Amino acid sequence: MSERPDRRHSPSAAKRAGWRRPASPPAETPPAGPPSTPQPAPAAATAAPPSHHSVIDSAVYRDGRRIASPATLADTFRQLREEPDGMAWIGLHRPTEPELHSLAAEFNLHQLAVEDALEAHQRPKLERYGDTLFVVLRAARYLDAQEEVDFAELHIFVGPDFLITVRHGGAPDLSAVRRRMEANPDLLSLGPEAALYAILDAVVDGYAPVVEGVQTDIDEIETEVFRGDPAVSRRIYELSREMVEFQRATRPLVGMLHGLMAGFAKYGTDEELQRYLRDVADHVTHTSERVDVFRQALTDILTVNATLVSQQQNAEMRALAEAGFEQNEEIKKISAWAAILFAPTLVGTIYGMNFEDMPELKWAGGYPFAILLMAVVCVSLYVIFKKRDWL
């Protein structure tokens, strides 16, 4: 069987996929024959990449129907060359560097995009490199047991006759997307862009359970705040951080999808795909607005919680102050009575020493005088303390 012409510049593949690109300059057009290696790569395009479990699913389609399920990337490359009107859909999970470089050599992927897919930790973005579209998405799922949001990164390469997905994380479930597209051959026959829009839709639909889970958490937090739960501040802070990440995942998508819609006329996108993408854009906008509302609500709740905590602390301080005041009043009363009782004790102590040389002991009016002196001192002290509210 004769070798397939280089699909990177195949007019029939580009037309079938709905892509409208200017023809590449003659200097960049490789000669007919086996695929060339346009940029350095550790392995040739036709060389079998190392065996690795990162290849989740690899298939070749014709007219929207699966015609081959190659076991390796090398078999996928060979099958696609043998199908002039075929399309490859390759799903990878945390691929190795040799695997990505073999794909780069076969499909003429830009080295910068390959590096991004290897390193991950990229912001959501959309970039075009010639006939290849590179998309980075942040998928999310709500973990009900932990009551937290788990984020995963998804990189997508879309060309005239291929779509490559590189997942870093557990979400989304692209096998369900593939099954749904395979069940609708007419839609899948529109090319790699149809698969891309289906993946976008799956990622955006995955945000809905997250939004519902976060809404439930916020309702519970509001109850805990007014119940005075001391652990609620930490929960608010953690959920606020997750909303920042969620905002970073959804907000760039709005601009990305509007950028794709702006290119409908330029790239001759099928009308069905246009409707598909507009629906996805509506969902993204709605989700982004909800996330903004959640973040503002958490900020308000944190402020209310801080106010309630401050009020509670003030109440506790006031209670302590009142208790201190009451204690001080009791101490004053005790001190006043102690001073009153000290006067007769002092007089009695002095005249109870029984020294022989004490003139008052032989004075006939000494006893009445001592009693009167005690009474005068006690009454005087009582009046003084009473005026000062010590008694």
Secondary structure as UniProt FT lines:
FT   HELIX           7..9
FT   HELIX           11..17
FT   HELIX           26..28
FT   TURN            45..46
FT   TURN            53..54
FT   STRAND          55..62
FT   TURN            63..64
FT   STRAND          65..68
FT   HELIX           73..81
FT   TURN            84..85
FT   STRAND          86..93
FT   HELIX           97..107
FT   HELIX           111..119
FT   STRAND          125..129
FT   TURN            130..131
FT   STRAND          132..143
FT   TURN            144..147
FT   STRAND          148..158
FT   STRAND          162..168
FT   HELIX           174..182
FT   HELIX           185..188
FT   TURN            189..190
FT   HELIX           192..205
FT   HELIX           207..227
FT   TURN            230..231
FT   HELIX           232..262
FT   HELIX           264..267
FT   HELIX           271..351
FT   HELIX           359..362
FT   TURN            364..365
FT   HELIX           366..387
FT   TURN            388..389
//
